[in-house]
């Protein structure tokens, strides 16, 4: 980001329209690519998913600065607000300058004691719309990973895929009705769709930041990657399951996939696409994590990487060796975080874990909780809204029904209102921050024994209500966790 003149005071910058106009242009032009102002719920989204809540005046000011087709018009904005609210013009200029300087400080992670920035209680704000969106374009895949949450490629022919035009209709709903600024294409393996380049282009034309979640195999072809870049692909996440072909290929059950995926990372970066790697912590790689970090740092030249734990759905249900409990994953996270810090590569952890077993906020990894039908809108290959990508079937038809109708259905509210929080967490003071971690984890486990003696415990009434709501309103279950196999 281009940093404005921080030595100038708000008074100096607001002395005349020219200096404030220049300041506004500098801030907006250097941040427009990743700042999204959403007036529908008063959010400033730093793409992809960093959120700041705005008061009505800040929302009006920033929306005018960022969304005006011809660029910022400070004097026009000052006149508009002065007339609308009967405010002194100089006061409006000063407030606008303070807001812009607060924005610069927020982007630079300097928020303490900044005028215009109020620090509120963690988790005290509610969203009404999603922040991230994903479309699983297909359940076909050219790998056969031992832990695939979606059970790809086994479901590839079982779930109909939308046409190009139908996917574009879903993209339109995401951009125009959900007001969601970021879109990921996932699967299965999205690069198996021959129209992916066209869909990337359409998403970019709709003003979305387009991300690709891929196994990287097809990205080993530099010409294909360049076509994605030319279409407007902004970023990519490539699955690298080990620091060597021996580990990675054993997990993907696809000989040669490591060589193609790692070359894919290089091709994506050379094409100017922001690219990082993600690794699923599983039985096949848990003893080789230092090797992974060394490879990412020394060979791929990565500055950061992410990890998540196995979700016990799909093919993972048939591979007991990949099972990992919440109780045992905390020390592994600490170990890999410490090793990554020593190697000077940033470690990002994705999966929710009960805070009473491992607190990611205290560990400096940020808040982690279930985002089902809340911060995330997840769509399957047929155009159905899923709670998240690990669920068997949808809870509403986004292809043929308006977004608002599906998003506000009773099943959607079950997930968004966190009615799945384990009843043993009833008396926990931070239950609405932690949310009891992943509901599919407990579904596969068949109960909450792991929390016994740790969580505060709940009443019999809470347990009965939890079971009733789940049966009546959840509307779906995890992949492979139907009534015959689990409590999903």
C-alpha angles and dihedrals in degrees: 000000000000105000115221122229100291094182092069117090124226088253093054093046094049098050093098140011093244097059094044091045090053091048092050093048092049093051096043097043093050095048106029092101094066107021116092121182113203113190093182090080102007097254134150106203118198098202130280101018116324109123135202124176118227131204116234095263094049089047092053093047097047094042090055093047097046102034102043106113094221095046130257118341105189098180091048090050092047091051092047095051094040092054095041096050102025090240128156110261094228090052090052091050091050092048091049092051091049090050092051092048090049089052091053090049092050091051089051092048092247104127105135114105092358114146111244095024119103120191111216134185115293111264093008096127127075126212124213097191135044123264099199131035134192135186119200098213094190143353090221115110140179092214128062102209116191092230104038107157091201095049090237132202091018092068094043095107096030097067117057116233125227119245121246091262092049093051088050089053090054090048088053091053091049093051102036105029105025092037088216114160101200131058129187124194111213140152147123083319112329095198088070087073106093090208095056094109090052092048092049089052092050093049091050091049089055088058096253126142100239121212130183123214105197146154086232097230097121090038087070082085107084094199091055091050091050089054090055091049092049089051091057106264105167103187145359139204114207123196111233109174099183145009092248140038089247093063100032098046092047089056096043092041087220116114110220095021093114093056092049095044095049090047086049090058090053092047093050093050093046088053090057096254115141102242135181134166130241127201128196109221106230143144092275096060108021092099093049104051097116089055089052093052092047091051094048092048102039105030106026094033093225120172094198141007137187136222139189135183126250115278106220098231133095117013091353088076089068095048110068090174089071095054116118128175127223089241093060100038096067096069090046091054091050091050095050091044092053093047093048091050090053090051091048096239120126117244121210122191120201110179124093116239128182105269090222088064099037125358110210093188093057088046090057094247098114132240116321123188140135111292097191110154088340119078089002134059109196122189126191126219091270095054098258124141110244125195083232136332093273095068125104100224140008131261097216142011108250092176095065104020129064116264094239092054094051095039092053099043120125091253091051091050090051089063098035093049090051094237086156092070106129113260089231086069093058095111097039113119094215099040092121091055098043094031090196092284120258116001090204090059091059091042091058091043091052094225147007101271091131089066095048110124092009106064115064091247132234139240127263087247091057091050093050092047091048093053093046095050092047092052094044105037115018091085098196147031139222121283105280093003098103123142093281095055110028148345094266 
